[in-house]
Amino acid sequence: MSTLSFAHAQTVNLESSTVDWVGKKITGTHSGNITLQSADFTVENGMIKGGTFVMDMTSIECTDLSGKGAAKLEGHLNSDDFFGVETFPTATLVITDVTKAGLHNEMTVTGDLTLKGQTQSISFPASVSDNKAEATIYIDRTKYGIKYGSGSFFDDLGDKAIDNMFELRVTLDLTSA
């Protein structure tokens, strides 16, 4: 019998759960991680039914660079050009709807993402199995007022243009800490 077969609040092990990010630009990509501040949700018969996730935006870390390069990028991501973490230290996702999609425990999750003080509805595929919930979420940063380096808003950026979309790869560990 699966541990997810009954409706219940699901504990998330924050220490072993991961939120990895990928940002792209004309000349390459950067990647890193963000720490979850809190996470809770309800699972029924292997399907997520609702929940709230809070990311600590002050924890943004670049993992593809080191030293001064990483520090410079992290500083820029923390600045008002991007996430403005001094004013907006957290980002929150509140699940509003979940529908079954495909076989087994695959689903489409819809939620309200609040990032940099702006809330937008997003949808993304997710799955729950083997004490893990996984999702890859594509976010259009310009919908949250993050326009720095966007070819949609600025001309003549050339190879300095930054993709409007960034990716969050989320793996939640559903075992006890």
N, C-alpha and C positions, 0 to 999 in steps of 0.2 A: 504494500500500500504506500503510495506517495505521501511525503510529508506535506504536500501542497493540495491534498484532495478535499479539504474542508475549508469553509470560509473562515479566515482568521487574519489577524494583523500579523504581518511578516517582519521579523527582526532582520535588520541589515547590519552586517559586520562592516563598520565604516573603515577600519584599519586595513582590511584586505580587499575592499571594493575599490574600483578604479574608474576615473573619468580622464580619458586621454583626449587631447585636442590635436587637430591638424588644420593649419592655415596654409593657403596656397597663394603664390604670386607668380608673375610671368617667369621669373628666374629660378623658381624652385619652391620648396615647402619648408615649413617649420612645424615642430611638434613638441608636445609637452604634456603636462597633467595639471589637474585642478583637484583639490581635496574636497570631499563631501563633508559638509558641516553636520547635516542630519539627513535621514532618509527613513521613511516609513510608508508602507503600503499594505493593501489588503489583497489576498489571493484566494480565489475560490475555484476548486477543480482545475488547478494548474493555470488559471487565467488571472491576470492582474485585474482588479476591480476598481482601484483608486489608490491615491497616495500623494505624498508631497516630498520633494527632494530639494535640499538647499545646498548650493555650492559656495564654498568660501573663495570668492574671487581674489582675495588678497594672497591666496596660495598659488597663483598661476606660476608655473615653472616651465622653462624651456629646456627640453632634454636633448635636442639635436645639436646644440651649441654648448660651449663651456666658457668659463672665465668671463672676460669683459664682453664678449659677444653675447653670451646668454644674459648677462646682467643688463646690457643695453636693450635687448629685445624685451625682457621682462619689465623693465622700467617703462618702455613705450606702451606695452600692453596694459599696464596699470594706469597710464596717464588718461587724461580726458579725451585724447585722440581715439582711444579704444574703449576700455571698460570703466574708466573713471572710478577706480576702486576706493579712493578716499571717500567719495560721496556715496558710492554704491558697492559696499563690501560683499554683498551676496547676490546670487542669482537664484531664482526659485522656479521650479516646475511643479504645477498642480495638475494631476491627471483628472480630466473631465469626462472621458469616454474611452472605452476599449471594445473593439470588435474582433471576433475570431477571424484569422486570415491564414488560410492554408491548413496544413496538417498539424497534428500534435498540439503543442503549446505555443504556436505562432499567433501573433495578434498585431493589430494596428492600434497604437496608443495615440490619443489626442489629449493635449493638455495646454494650459496657459503658462507660457514661459515669460517670466519677468526678468529682464536684463537691462541694466543701466536705467532702471526706473520706468521702463516701458513694457507693457504686457501685450503679447501677441499669441494667437492660437497656432500650435504646430501639431503635425501628425508624423508618426514614424513607426517603422516595424520594430517589434520586440519579441522576445521568446523567454520562457521560463522552463528550465530543466536542470536536473542534477544540482540542486541548491544554488543555481545561478539565474539571474535575470540579465539579459543582454540586449543592447540596442545600439544602433548607429543613428545619430541624429544630425541632420544637415540644417544649419541655421543661416538665414540671410541676415547678416549683421546690419545691413542698411535699414531694415525694418525696426531696428532698435536705436536709430540715430547714429550709428557708427559708420561714418562715410569716408574716413581717412583713406586716401589712396584708391578710392573706388572709381573705376572707369565709367560708371553710370552717372557720376556727379562731376567729375573733373576731366578736362581735355588735356592732351599732351603729356600724359603720365609715362608713355613709352613702357620701358621695362621696369618701371617703378609701380605699376598697377598691381593692386592686391585684389584677389578674388573676393566677391561679395559673400560667398558661402564659406562657412567653416564647419568642421566636422567634430562631433563629440562621440567618442566610442566609450560606452558605459558598460561596465561589468559589475553587477552587484552580487556580493557574496551573502547568501542567505543562511549561513551557519552562525552559530553563537560565537561571540567574541571570546 
